[in-house]
Amino acid sequence: MEMKNVVMERQAIKDLYLRSEFTEIEVKSPLWGEVRSGQFIWPTYNIEGGPVITTNMRLGNGLDCIAQFPPSEWSCYLLLLCLSLRSCSATVPANETDRLALLAFKDRITKDPLNVMSSWNHSLYFCKWRGITCSLSYSGCEILRKDSRSVGSLLQPLHRPFKDKKREGSSLEGKEKERDVECTADLGLEKGLHVRGCSAAAVRGNGNLTFLTLIDLQDNSLRGEIPQEIGRLFRLRLLDLSSNSFGGEIPSNLTYCSNLRVIYFQFNELVGEIPIELSSLSKLRGLFLPVNHLVGSIPPWPGNLSSLTHLSVSRNNLHGSIPTDLGRIPNLKFLHIAENNLSGTNPSTIYNLSALFILAVPANQLLGTLPPVLGLLLPNLRYLYVSRNWFTGPVPVSLANASFFEEIYLTNNNFTGGVPMNVGTLRYLRIFTIGGNRLGTGEEDELKFIYSLPNCSYLEKFGFHNNSFQGLPPSSIANLSTRLNWLAIGFNHLYGSIPPGIGNLVSLNQLNLDHNNFTGTIPISIGKLQNLQFLDLSVNRFSGRIPSSFGNLTELNEFYLQENSLLGNIPPSLGNCQKLRVLNLSQNNLNGTIPKQLVSLTSLSISLNLARNYLIGSLPVEVGSLKNLEELDVSENKLSGEIPETLSGCQSLERLYMEGNAFQGTIPKSWNTLTGIEELDFSRNNLSRLIPKYLENFTSLRKLNLSFNDLERQVPVQEVFENASGISVIGNIIVVAVCLILLLLCFTPLLWRRKSRQKHLQTSSEDRYKNVSYGELLKATEGFSSHNLIGVRSYGSVYKGYFVSDGQIFAVKVLNLQRQGASRSFLVECEALRNVRHRNLVKILASCSSIDFKGNDFKALVFEYMPNGSLEEWLHPKVDEEHKPRTLNLIQRLNIAIDVAYALDYLHHHCQTPISHCDLKPTSQCESFGASIYWLRSPTLEAISVLASDCEVSETSNQTLE
């Protein structure tokens, strides 16, 4: 969620860059009768709401032009104006200096696939070259414009950038009159041009382009350092080198360009500090340095530039505090210092900048509060970005006083309290997101601010996710603007049902309602949101069925519905979501079979998760069509049948989880092509026969779990299998191939005996490993009732249980997870028990790691039940017992002692991980606890249990874990 907010915020800021571009050209209008200098270009909205850019520019002696262009045409509006006045042009005498300079420029072109410069030759007058326009009286080329990703080169010294003025001319009688002249070189509409590096001397020899007033080389692939010689261009007003790969430091010689109004250096690789020499550029109105590698602190000298209106140094490596001097720039409108390492507080002087309409300081380490009167101090503010800082205190109640607000980002801070109830009066508001704070008062009416938001008819994005709001979502949320495309209210304490009218928000493409306490059924009206691309309803308490209307969400990319209480079948209509990349329906109560329409969705590429449900039947063979899928999880269901060989078609598969089902048969041989697998889990199924040898060729495999199946014979020993910690094959009939010959030669009788015992164990325990859920244990123990309680110890309680389905009686140990180390103990115990197989040790039947019906973690182990109590009751029977006293003769006692010794010898010397006892005694019943617990059973008295309580698992290094 946070990453998506960051991307959304950056895109908004990038749009502002495009919309705030301006040209410093004097404007004179005979109609106005006044001179306006440096008019700022800002989008206005026509009746239909479409943005346009309005500007006035002087084209020559007294000739004025007013033009409007959509933002998409902004990059080429100058050229269009020039072409519209072509009829006014007249022949001017050639300037050999400029002609040679342009030819020198052409010589550096290494690739021209569209023949842009085919007309640049000696046979044609250079003012008629393609992309070149000359004005009437000629004193030099004034504009060089080369954009739209057309150029890739080293930029070497050019001594006259080409300015953004428009040519003007007319037929004159007699001697030509001296006029403003310009040569426009606009190659921005062509692609694939590459400029070869040239030396400063070469350019100097071909011309001195000191009449240039504008250089626009944005959005190319230029590299190298910015030449110091650029300081000779003393007429330069605008310098745009943005979106290239320039490195090195910002040239200090720019100080000689005393007429500079605007510098665009963003999206490059510039290093070093912001040079103090720029402080002499008294006419500077726009300084854009974002997205570079600048270091040091923000200098205070911009506070002396009284003409400065735009300052951006975002996404660099700047540190320190924000200079208070910035608050002394009277005309500052655009302040953007986001994504640096700035600290301290926002200086109070910043709030004196009454002309400010953009304040952007996100992704720093700023502290303090926002002034309660912020909206009164900055009445012209339209864009406020303070996300991802450490701001505290309440959201300013005066925000509504800045009535032109369009975007407010307050996410990921520590704001507290409520949301101003009058925020709905901001009728131009388009984005309002306050997620990731500590907002929420606990009062009943804390969500009333939503009631006024339907008045914000331009609202497109709204979110108060990751806070502490609680209560019923007001029905007015369904009356928000139909332009709303992003709604995020997850990670709160909201409850009740979702308003059915939410289907009215037809423009929504992202909806986050996750991690709340919503109940009831999911509104079928969500199926009307046909523009929806992201839907997250996970971790709630929704019940009922998944609406079949979700099949109408044909634009859906990601769908999360896990951890609810949904019932019924998976709707086959989900197969209509042909753009779905992620689907997570895990941890519900879904039943029935997996629809073949679902596993036929070739768009699924990231994850398909159906784990922890009650799905039955086989895995459809159509699953092989998921050729781009990276993760498939169908674990902890009741699936059966053979594993489809068609899974070999999932060539992008990296993680496959099928544990805890009833799959049978073999691991398909056709899977030998799935060499990209990283994690593979088939544990607790009924798979049989050989472990495939081709698994040793899966060099990407990091985790392999084949435990508790009926697999047999050799385990491959190369590649991933050399890392014993990466695989688990316990609970099978395993003989390691590399040791087989040696064991046959030296220990044939022992191997024969062990093989016989293993076959006996396999026969007697084929059905003992069950997939047990919390609900099944709850029912089998009658709600963990006290009359089924066997014993209580520090790590939990032991209950007697009864499976109605097969009449099996068992003992279940429920861990007390409130005790420190209990979860760790459970993991260690599971690992140890899975490696233990001995006739004198009580067998483990199953384990359960889940959540209870209150949402709390639940961990338990299920053992065979020993009905005759502990050995202590047989060795020292009580005289007041109602039933017949228990007695043991000497032979029986000796046999028990021998069996205990056998078990101890096995635990100490023959386990994969040595296990030692610290407190072996006969008094324990089923309530013995420790890192690992083993119940010892006498072959003579099968019903007697001897428990080894408080055992320790010991590594070969003698390190013990309690």
FENHUDA-V447742 format. One record per helix or strand of 2 or more residues. SS is the DSSP state (alpha for helix, beta for strand). FROM is the first residue (numbers start at 1). TO is the last residue. If there is no record, write none. Layout:
SS/FROM/TO + SS/FROM/TO
This chain:
alpha/2/19 + beta/27/29 + beta/34/36 + beta/43/45 + beta/51/58 + beta/64/69 + alpha/71/84 + alpha/86/88 + alpha/96/107 + beta/109/111 + alpha/126/128 + beta/132/134 + beta/143/145 + beta/153/154 + beta/183/186 + beta/194/195 + alpha/200/206 + beta/214/216 + beta/223/225 + alpha/228/232 + beta/238/240 + beta/245/247 + alpha/252/256 + beta/262/264 + beta/271/272 + alpha/276/280 + beta/286/288 + beta/293/294 + alpha/301/304 + beta/310/312 + beta/319/320 + alpha/324/328 + beta/334/336 + beta/341/345 + alpha/348/352 + beta/358/360 + beta/365/367 + alpha/374/377 + beta/383/385 + beta/392/393 + alpha/397/401 + beta/407/409 + beta/414/417 + alpha/421/425 + beta/431/433 + beta/438/439 + alpha/449/453 + beta/461/463 + beta/470/472 + alpha/475/479 + beta/486/488 + beta/493/496 + alpha/500/504 + beta/510/512 + beta/517/518 + alpha/524/528 + beta/534/536 + alpha/548/552 + beta/558/560 + alpha/572/576 + beta/582/584 + beta/591/592 + beta/607/609 + beta/614/617 + alpha/621/625 + beta/631/633 + beta/638/642 + alpha/645/649 + beta/655/657 + beta/662/665 + alpha/669/673 + beta/679/681 + beta/686/690 + alpha/693/697 + beta/703/705 + beta/710/715 + alpha/719/722 + alpha/724/726 + beta/727/728 + beta/733/736 + alpha/737/746 + alpha/748/764 + alpha/774/780 + alpha/786/788 + beta/789/793 + beta/796/802 + beta/809/815 + alpha/822/834 + beta/844/851 + beta/857/864 + alpha/871/875 + alpha/890/909 + beta/915/920 + beta/934/937 + beta/945/954 + beta/960/961
